[in-house]
Amino acid sequence: MVKRNAKTSVSEEEGEAPVVNENGKRAGEDQNKDGAKRIRTKSLYRQPTVNELNRLQETENLFNSNLFRLQIDEIIQEVKVKEKTEKKFLQFFNELKTYLLSISEDGTEYDLSEQAICKKLKVKLPISERLSKTKCMFTFHKFSNVEIVGSYGLGCSINSKLRVDLQITVPSETYTKNDSINYRYHKKRAAYLAYIAAHLSKYEPIEELQYSYISMSESKPVLDFKPKGKLGNQLSVRIHLACESDAYKLHRFSPERNNLREAWLLNENTDNNTEVGPPTPYYNSSVLTDLTTSVNQEFLNEILLKSDNLKQAITLLKIWLRQRDLKVSGHVVSLLVAYFVQAKRINNIMSSYQIVRNIWIALKTSELDTKGISLHKTQEKDTCPSLEVFHKHFPVVFIDKTGYYNICWQMCKGTYAALKRESALAVDMLDNGKINSFIPLFMTPVKPLLQFDHILRFKNFNQIKKTIVGKAPKEEKVNYGVEELPLVIDAVYSLLVKGLGNRADLIQQLVEADFSWPVKKTLETARSGFEEKLSFGLVLNPENSMNVVEKGPPANLPEAEQFRAFWGDKSELRRFQDGSITETCVWEGETMAERRTVTTQIVNYLMKLKFEINPTELYHVCDQLSSVIARKQWSRGSSVLQVEETSLTVLQTFDSLRRDLRQLVELPLDISAVYGVSPVFSYTDPVGPVPRGPPVRPWQRASTCLVKDVQRDGLHTLPDYVPVCKVVIELGHSGKWPGDIHAFRCLKAAFHLQLAERLNKQYGNACQAYNTHVDVLRDGITFRLEISHPKEITLLRKEIENGVAKFRDTEESLQLQCDTVLLPRLRGALHGLHQKHPSFGATVCLFKRWLSAHLLSPPHFPAVVAELLVSAVYLQPAPAQPPATPTLGLYRAMRLLVDFDWTRDLLVLDFNEDMSREEIMEIEKKLNEVDISSRPAMRIVTSYDGAQAGAWSRAGPDSRVLARTKALARSALDYMDKKFSECADNVLNMFVPSYAGYNVLIHVHRSLVPHCWERVDSVPALRPVAETFAEDVIPAVEFNPVDRFLEELRSAYGEFALFFHDAYGGEVIAVLWKPDVYEDKEFQLTNANALKPVTAKGETKYRVNIEAIVEDFRILGAGLVRDITVNT
């Protein structure tokens, strides 16, 4: 807002008192006698001012939306350092600066290879013992200034974890000409820092004085401390050392120069050897950082200090990077913004949103790994190295103002690739008008488990680091010097990139190596027990990551030798069907579960081949839960049957049946369409049907089997559980269907008879017709065919009132429409989603197994709702991309369940991206008009719902079940975070339920539980899937005594208790009494069921007879129930 005419009012932003209101009166004059302000209706409807109109136009032109602008303004204000804090720090800084400038010159010359300086200063030097062989003399020369630099100095810092950077410039006379080699510069720099630390250790207003290593650099320590008191709770201070630019000529540190002698580094006894070795660009950059920092800081001050929009854009970029944990410093971000200003890609007239968007677009299309950029303007007779020279020695190139220093010298190519990728995702989110992109861009933390499909960790990294460094070429050792961690990262990253190729879209290193220690402790003492952590996150390519064949060059080309040299014994010559003969690597991958481990196989093999690191030393976060969805009772070949193979078999059989149904003759109406609606048709059934025929010598009635009463060891046993695959059939149009619902259904039953007869006669399939459906056995799979016709729904909606026909939705009509109209469309969409993202089906199966393991199987948490929740992870993956592995897909689904605001927001699933923003808003408005008390706990809308928006989540879960599910999911996420960080191999305990809190536990006989072999803790008892079987009779289908028992319990006692059960092999039914069962009631005929008289305060009341109900459980479950436990 901007200031209005003084005769009207002022905006909230100006908020200065006293001001006049619309009536020209002072604030408070226009109040009634009670002190309450009178609301002037006139002010609500007055015309907007010119300035307000200008702001609206500015928002339209310069921002994504009005909401986006408000959110940006809010977050900028939220992260801005408070004025009170700034004033306090300014006072603290002035006092600190005065104290530091009081440090006097010390003419004493110290030999840094001895301990004299440490004894005098009473602090330790922040250097490794590896540099003890560096001989140099040090004299402390007084510095002349202490400057505030970095983000705080530029005015674009973030108040969360605020760190203020101070810079002290070391006088040039501290160093000599030869100090540039063999870490002499670094050792003197460390001594200078120790000298400052010694004086600061006596300064009372500070605390927690520590040395720190940052950005993986052991040779460039800094000094950290906090102000005492409340200010220390809000910020910390870090002192950096710079060097006067005239201390050395910059060309001495060109990328192709050597300043670290190979003989000195690798042989302790040849310190005087002056032989020049290979280039040391990494070492040179560690010195150039200090030499060029003042020039670059001045450049930043010139560009940024006078532009609030640029500073706001930098702040937004830093928030965006922090949420993604991308190790790109604020200094690099600031220089990058300054570069684009210099290149005229952005300017300070643009809004912060436009600046950020343009930078993301520029980063998305940048090629800093092949075509670097430079802040240096080339002039005649310029001696600066060319960009080509820098590209020979650095993976990412961004040159500073001097032309000698690569600002991105510490940036791994993986970090740059992640930066490009995240920029592309950010632009896509901004362009998606259907989502509020501000939330995923700036408000959502993106943890590695939400970002990557596969994470490689090292169990004993210190030992592995030594192994990799020992095998590194001498040139690399000399380049990196004592900085071993960057050397290891570069070696492993290069190996993974070459080995995985197009299987991985992104490989990014994840480093935890920053280290701080007290100034009075030696580095070696402080580091005992500290372990650096290195991981690599992989974003897999879903199309290529599961390929079992790595096809190399033809055997007659020179590249074949390189292929063999890289892959070793794994490489072999193979001939393919197209006649080509090439070098090839083949990995194990008979089943989908094995194919998901191809990446793991490649990494393990290469780490063993190249570095002699055993697979037991590596930990992969990728397929820890694959055993949960394996069919432990069935095998195909030598492998355990997987859910994908089960679904694929059903789909292949269904395609055959669908073709045959369309070709049936002598039917009254043609079959126009056939749809599969069971979860197995979208790969989302954890225990889908396995082909099997009827039992040997079955009891038979018509074309179906009867269940035999078979006992073993005195206990009843079940036949194999045979599920049915439901299929909806649509018939050709006809106007001869009757107008009465009963006549309509009788005609349908007659059609079922004819359908069964024609299938049996034309194709020899065993069929059994019923009033509501037809069961068909085809290739060992039982299909249930149901005829769908829109007129049946219309007849169910029809009511006659006073002789007038009216149409009104009923529960039965809505359910029939869901089952026969909406579900076929949804099932087809979910099938397509699995085809696009092959991990979708397995992820849904994991999620269903997890829900059921915690006794939340349907009807408490409907299966369709579980499928839709997981599909949201793939349809709306922002701020990440859809997962490629089921384990991490489950993690993201539970994270969505926990983080989504179900009470306020709708989850809209647009499968084909054909819903407009206006349609979505209209649906949202319609559903929000429903009274809160009658709203479902979860509101999930799909693009196939039509007039029944939110139909699938209407049946459940209710608010109590949702709260329970979220609590369990939150615990499971914490458990997975903990176990994965500890490199634990077994995380299956997250599927173990807790029975605490339930009132009654009903234990059933294991022999009568279908799927008992599919339990998480079951040992596989494999038997091969039959290839051939008799198909003259349909097996007994869907015979599940536990489900029938649960139906009876819920029907008879649903008003008193809730019943919970694991549908996938659970042997316990948990009972939870409803709260009102413990209340005293008045006797009434309408509620006299299951009551017993009790005496309370001399009066006879009635209460639910819990003991009798428990005994009823035992009676109803006779033969099925093994035991009942009542928890007190």
C-alpha positions, 0 to 999 in steps of 0.5 A: 500500500502507498499513502492516500490523500490526507483527507481520507486515510492512510494505509496499514503499512504507514500506520503512523499516529495520529492520523485522520480517518474517513470523516477527517477526525483523529483516531478515537474521536469516531467512537461511541460512548462504550469505547467501541469503534463504529464500523463505517459501511461507506469505507468498505465500498469506497473506490480504490485510490490511484496508488492502490490501482497501481499496486494491483497492476504492479502485482499483475505485471511483476508477480505470479499472483497477488497471493504469491506477492503477499507470501513473498512479502510475509516470508521476507519480513519473517526472516528479516533480522529484527531492528532490535537485534541489529542495534544490539549487534552494532553496539557489540561489534563496535566494542569488539572491533575496538578490542581487536584493534587494540591488539599490539604488534608482536616483533617476536619471530616464532618457528611454527615447527615448534611449540613456543607460540602455543605456550605463549598464546595458551591456545593451539594452532588449528592445523593438522599434524600432517603439516608439522613438517612445514618449516616457516617463521612467523611474526604477528603484524597488526591488522588495521580493520575489522569489517562486516562482510557476507550476507549480513553486511549486504543486508540479505541475511536470514535470522534463522541460525544467523551467523555474522561474518567478520573479515580481518585482512592479514598484512602482506608483510606477514608472508614471504615470497616462498610461503605460497608453496607447501602449505606455508601460507596456510600454516602462517594463516593458522598462526595468525588466527590463533593469535587472534583467538588467544586475545579473544579468549580473554574477552569477557563479552563472548563465549563458546570460542571455537575453531571450525572447518567449513566447506570440507577444507582442513587448511582454511579454519575460521574462528567462531564465537557467540556474544554472551546474553540474549544476543547469543541466542539470536546469532553467532559470529565467525571471523574470516582471514583475508590477505592483502591483494598485493601479497602475491601476484595472482598469476602465481596461482593460475590453474596450471601452476604447481605450488605443492611439491609432490616430493614434499607431500608424499615423502617426508624426508625430501623437504628441500626437493624443489622439483615442480610437479603436476598442476595444483588448481585446488591448492592454488584456489585455497590461497586465491580465496583470501587474495581476491575476497576484498575485490569481490566484496567491493564488487558486491557492495557496488551492485547490491547495497542500493537495490532492495529487490536484488537483496530480497531475491538473494534472500529467497534463493538462500531460503530455497537452497536451505530447504533443499540442503544444497551446499551452495554458499550465500557468497556464490549466490550473491556473485551469481546474482551480480553476474546476471546483473552485469550481463543485463539478464536482470536489473534492480527494477525487476521485482524479487519474483522476476529476478528469482524466476530469471535466475532459475531459468538461467541456471536451468539452461546453464552449462557451467560444466562445459561453458563457464561464465566470468565476471572478469572483463577481458582486456588487451594484453590480458594475462588471465587464464582462459575459460578452457584452461579452467575447464581442464582442472575444475568441474564447474567454472565461474570466474571472479572479477580478477580473472584468476579465481574460480568461485566454484572451485569447491563445487562438485559436479553433482552439486551443480547438476542438482542445482540445475535440476532443482532450478528446472523443477522450480520453473515448472512449479511456477508455471503450474497455475493449479498449485500454490508453488510458494509452499513447495518452493520456500516452505517445504524442507526436502530431506534426502529420503524425499528427494532421492530414490537410492542413497549409498552410505559408507559404514566405516567411512574413515577406513574407506577414505584411506583405501580410496586415497591410497588408490588415487593417482599421484596427480590427484593426491598432489592437487588436493594435498591434505584435503582428502575428503574432496579427493574421495568425493571426486573419485567415487562420483566419477566412478558412479557417473561412469558406471550408472550412465543413463540409469541415474538422472542425478548423482549428488554427494551428501556430506557431513564434515563441518567440525568445530573444537575448542581453541585450547585443544589440539585438532587430533585430540578434538577429532577423536571419535568424530567421523565424517559422513559421506553419502550419495543420493541417486535420482533414478531414471525409471525407464533405464534403471532396471535394465539388466543388460549393459550394452557396450561397443562392438568388439571390433572398435577401440572403445571395446578395450576401454569397456573391458578395462572398466568393467573387468571380468563382468564384461563378456561378448554377446550376440543379440537378435539384431545380429550385433555382437557387442561387449556386454554386462549382464546383471541378475534380474529375473523378477521385478524385485531383483531388477530394482537391485540392479543399481545396487549390484553395479555399485557393489561390483564397481566399488569392489573392483576399483577400490577393493571395498566389500559390499558389506561396507556399503549400505543402500537405502532402496529395497529394504521392504521388498520382502514385505510384498513378496508372495512367500507361498509361491515361486516361479522358477527359482525366485519368489513370486512378486506382486507385479508378476501376479498382476501381469498374469491376471492382466494377460488372462483378462486380455484374452477373456476380453477379446473372447467376450467381444466375439460372443455370438447369439447374445441379445445385445452385443458387449461394447466394453469390458473393464477390470475393476479389482485392485489387481488390474492396477498392480495394487493388490498385495495378494492378487490371485495366483493361477490354480485349478480346483482341488483333487476330487472336489465336492461339486455342485453345478460348475462350482466346488463346495468346501470340504470339512478337512481336519488336520491334527484335530483342527479344521483347515482351509482350502487355498484362498481363491479371490475373484477378479471383478469385471464390469461389462457394458452392453450395446444400447437398447430401448427395451430394458424395463422401467421397473427395477425388479423387472430390470434385475430379472432381465439381467439375471436372464442375461447372466444365464445366456452369457455363461452358456455362450462362454461355456459353449464357445470357449469351454470355460467353466461358468456359473451364473448368479442373479448379480454376476457370472463367475468364469474360470480362465487359465486358473484365474476366476473372474466375476462378470457384472453387467452395468447399465446406466438405466439401473442407476436411474431406476434406483434414483426414481421415487414416486411422490403423489403420483409424480416421478422424482429422481433423488440420489440414494445410498444404493444409487450412489454406490452403484454409480461408484462401482460400475461407472466411476471405478472402471475409469479410476482403475484405468487411470491407476493402471496408466499411472503404474505404466508411467511409474513402475514403482507405483503398484508396489508402493501402494501394496506396501502402504496397504500392508502397513495399514493392515499390519496396524489393524487399519484394513478396510473398512477403517481405511478404504483400499481405494483411499489408500491407492489415491493417497499414494497416487498423489505422491506421483501426480503431485510430487513437488518439490521433488519428482515421483519416486522410482523405488517402493520403499522410498515411495512408501516414505513419501506417502506417509510424509504426505499423510502426516504433513497434509492439512486434511481439515482445511485442504482438498487433495485434487488428483488430476490424472490427465491434467485436464482440469482447469483452475476454475473447475478446481476452485468450483469443486473446492467451493462446493465441498467447503459449503458442506457443514464441518460436522458432516464433512469426511475427514479426508477430502480427495477429489479426482478428475473422474468423479464427475458430479460426485466430487469426493466420492471415494473418501466419503466412506472413510476413514473417520477423524479418529482413524485418520488421527490414529493413522497419522500418529502411526505414520509419524512414528514410522517416519521417525523410525525409518529416519533413525534406522537408515541413518544407523545403516540398519538392514532390518526395518521390518519392525515398523510393520509390527502392531501394538495391541496396547490400548485395545480392550479385547483380543480375539485369537483365531486358529492360524490354520483358518486364516487365509494369507497366513503365509504372507505375514511379515514375520512368516518364513517363506514356504514356497511351492511352484505356481502350477502351469497346467490344471483342470478347468472343468469346475470353479474352485470355492472362491472368496472363502474367508472365515475370518472375514465372515466372522468380522461381518457378524461381529460388526453387524451384531455388536457394531453399536458397542465396539470397533473391530480391527484386524490385519487382512493379510494373515492376521491371527488377532482381532482387536476390539475397542469398546466405544466410550458410551458402553461404560455409561449408565442408561435408562431402560427403554425398549429401543435400547435394551439390547445387551444391557444388565441391571446395576445399582448406582446411588440406590437406583437401578440403572442399566449398563452394557453387559461387556462380559456377556458380549465377550462370551458371545464372541466365543460362541459365535466363533466356535471352531475359529476362535482359539482364545480371548484375552480381556485387557484390564 
